[in-house]
Structures are given as C-alpha cells and as structure tokens.
Amino acid sequence: IVLMATHIDINQKLNVYPISQNQDQKKLITLSHLDRQCPLLMYLVFFYKKTTTRDFDSVFSDLKLGLEETLSVWYPAAGRLGLDGGGCKLNLRCNGGGAVMVEAVATGVKLSDLGDLTQYNEFYETLVYKPSFDGDFSAMPLVVGQVTKFACGSYSVGIGTSHSLFDGISAYEFLHAWAFNSHNHDKSNGKIINKKDNVVIKPVHDRGNLLVNGDTNRSLGVTMAAAIYHLYQLIKQAMMIHQGKNHNFELADSSFVIKTFDLSGNAIETMMKKSPEGFLCSSFEFLAAHLWKARTRALRLRRDAMVCLQFAVDIRKRTVPPLPEGYSGNAYVLASVASTAGELLEQLTLESIVKKIREAKNSVDQDYINAYMEALGGSEQRNDGNLPPIKELTLVSDWSKMPFHNVGFGNGGEPADYVAPLCPPVPQVAYFMKNPKDARGVIVRIGLDPQDVSDFSNYFLGF
C-alpha cells in the first residue's frame, strides 16, 4: 500500500534529559567489540488503537515523563558515542546529552488505511524520527521517539535505539522500563518490574568481562569462530565468482522487498508433524532449517556453491563467569552452519540440519566468544553492519522470546496491537517474531531480491 496523499506534520520536537543526574553518570563506558559492530539506530513502530480515556497530548507527555525517569537509571541512553584519540574505536560518553522526542500527526490517514499491519509498508519509515547523521557520532542521539496521531484517534509510537547501546534483549528491557515509568510516575523508582514474577531488575551498564584484554595473541587465532571463518570463505567465493564480471561485487542490486509470512501455531505444528516420528525440536530450529532450505532453493545456486546459515546466540549465560542479570549491552554472537547447496538440498534432511544447528549453538562457549570478539577487534576499520549482500549467507534473528508487542505504551499500559521493525541495515536478515494474536504462531519477516520472492514463498509455504 502506498499512501501518496498524506504527510506527517511535526507538532513539536523536544530534547529529553534524565530527571536526576549523579557523578556515576558522567563516566566513559568502554564498549566491547560486539557493541561496535553496528552503531546505527534500529527502529520499531508500536501501533495502538484509539485511546478513550486520555487525549493524545497526555500520551505524549506521559511518555516524555516516563523517558526522563528511565534515563536516570539507563543513563548511557542519554549519552553520545565518540571515537577515541586514535580515531578508530567507538566508546560511549555518559554526558547527559539527552534523547529526542517528536510529536506528530499523520494528516488524513486512518490506521485502517495501512491495511494488514504485519505487512511491511514504506509509510512506516515516516513514523519514526531519523536524526540527520553526517558521520559525526557525537551529535547523534542514541534514543529517539516519535508519537504519531492518526485521523481515527489511534496512534503509533516509533522508537529508535542505537545498536551500540542495546541488543534486542536489553532494548526490550529498556522499553519495558520506559512504558512502566510512563504509567507509574510516582511509585516505580525507575526500575523494571518483570511482569511475570514481579522481580525488579536493575540494568548493569559496565561491559565487564566482555572487554578483551590487551594480550590477545594467546592463541594466535588457532581457534577461530565458525561464523567468522565461514564468512571469510563466503567473501572469497563471492570475489572469485565476480572477478570476471565486475570489480566491485559489493554493489549488487540491493532493492530488497520485505516479505512477511504469518504462520499460525497450527500451521507450524502441521509442518513439523511431517518430520520423522519421535523427532522433537523447537519451532525456531525447525523454521530456521526450513527457511535455509527454501531460500537456498529459490536462489538457484550452483550445486558446489558453499552456503551458510548464521543465527544470533545470546551469550549472557555462556560467558565465564556469566554476565550479570540486567546486562544492558550487546551480548550475542553468530553461530554458523555451512554446507554446499547440493548437499543441503539433496542430502540433508530437516532433522540433520536441526542437529547441525544445535551443534553450532552448543559450540558457543567462552573460547568461541573470545575468538569471535578477537576477529571483530582485528578489523580496525569501523563496520556499519553493511556486509556485502552475499546471497549464499542466510541470516536469522530469533525475536520470539521478546514479545515486543507486550510493551505497554498504550492506555493504562495496554500492549500494542502490532509492532513492526523497520528495514534493518542488513535487509536480508530473517526475523522470527511472536504473533500478538496467536501465542504459538510466528511471524517471519525477510528481505528478498524481487526476482526470488515468488519462488521463496512457494518453497517456504508449500511444505
């Protein structure tokens, strides 16, 4: 759906500062190599149906008050990124620079005009505030919010958070704290209440044992993280293939189409029942294996081409010692499974792929994490997350443990009707998200080349 005859009017734009400041909040946080991978803002849009009991102005002011309170505890979110003296390593200055909030009106647009909210829509990009960024990190806020009112009285809350500040899990906890504080200004004390069991989690901002020591030549890279090793091989393969054709293989056509597949719990169960008797796996393992096969088949690669499935693994409990509860930085690495296209499509059953996925996940221990971070630290140039679009690489990010729609920016803490992530810096990543309307269902969102869309859809859905 393209909504041409519309525009977004900005009513006001405010800087939002922590309500209380203390000395602790003035320090420099040294970022880990995991934090430095992608310093861009990642955006989510939360949609809420019409609010009856309070006017739109109070929605905005409640969120602003809630953010002031939340930034007092999550004070790095009010800071700025900056390069160190050498000009190559990003760190985080807790300078109270503040977040930015915008109040907007979508003139002439009703929420129903957007159609099925699960289907990505270019219009969503106008529902977030995108600060202009000319390469100067010290000027870029790390948290931005835009509250947009629709003609029908519904509204959206579009939020951007810097990926150097949070990964998915810590962004989820931050947003919960913000929503909670927006409804309980007086009694919350800025802590998160974990709704499930009313445990209060306090965020831990120091990067602690994820900071690599200087003596990184211990192993001289004898152990190499599979994800990094496979990536090098894929890049080499891509360069070989493209050598004859054009010199700059990174500028492949990047007009991705974002497709969303809404799989009900029943549909997933039916698909899984076709696997051999007695074979049990999680819906993540099953869907990752199935998607890898379907995408590889749709790409029509040479049989001897190396293909690779990589997925994010949370390392909070895998480091030695484990990271503290409430760790607020990036704490995930990629695990990796590789094969040739021919082997994947002709020999490997879903069961054997799932076994490989499990092995890859289990291989993520402290040695793997060290090797992974060493490899990231070794590349001195800053990486903005823009891998060349290597089509032999299938990337999966599992958000199904983070039901973002439960974040209650709605009236009285109501959950959202739907949450849409915007186009990420690497558009071909497949996201697995919880379906707000079906507890066992999964919404799969993936960026595809236009010419692969119909083949992929057929292979993925025609199980």
Number of C-alpha atoms within 10 A of each C-alpha: 12 10 12 7 8 12 14 16 13 15 10 10 14 13 14 21 24 23 14 12 14 8 6 9 21 15 13 18 18 17 23 25 22 21 24 23 19 19 21 21 22 23 25 21 24 25 24 24 18 19 16 10 8 11 12 19 11 10 21 22 13 19 23 24 20 23 31 25 26 30 27 21 24 24 26 28 29 27 30 25 27 19 15 12 8 7 10 12 18 24 20 24 22 20 17 20 22 25 25 23 24 21 22 23 19 20 15 13 18 16 21 11 13 17 11 12 16 19 16 20 19 14 14 19 17 14 27 24 23 17 14 9 12 8 8 11 17 16 16 25 24 30 26 25 28 25 27 28 28 22 15 13 16 18 26 28 25 27 23 25 25 23 23 25 28 25 20 23 20 18 22 17 24 26 20 24 28 28 26 26 29 28 21 17 14 9 9 17 13 24 22 25 18 14 9 6 7 9 11 14 15 18 20 16 19 18 18 14 13 21 15 14 9 6 7 14 10 7 12 10 14 9 13 19 24 21 21 18 14 21 19 12 13 21 19 12 16 20 17 12 12 14 12 8 10 11 10 10 18 17 10 11 10 16 11 17 18 22 17 18 16 18 17 17 15 12 16 16 14 12 15 20 13 9 14 11 7 7 9 14 14 10 18 17 19 20 22 26 22 21 21 26 23 21 22 23 19 19 17 11 16 10 14 11 16 21 25 23 25 25 22 17 18 17 19 17 13 17 19 13 10 12 19 14 12 18 21 25 25 27 26 19 20 23 24 27 20 22 16 17 23 18 15 23 17 10 10 14 17 22 17 13 23 22 15 17 23 15 14 20 18 12 16 23 14 15 16 19 22 22 21 26 20 20 16 19 19 11 9 9 11 16 13 13 15 12 12 14 18 17 19 24 23 22 22 24 20 18 19 19 11 16 16 28 22 20 23 22 27 25 18 15 17 16 21 22 16 20 26 21 21 21 22 14 15 16 20 24 21 24 20 25 24 23 23 19 10 14 11 17 22 25 19 24 25 19 21 22 16 13 12 16 18 12 15 21 16 12 17 19 14 9 12
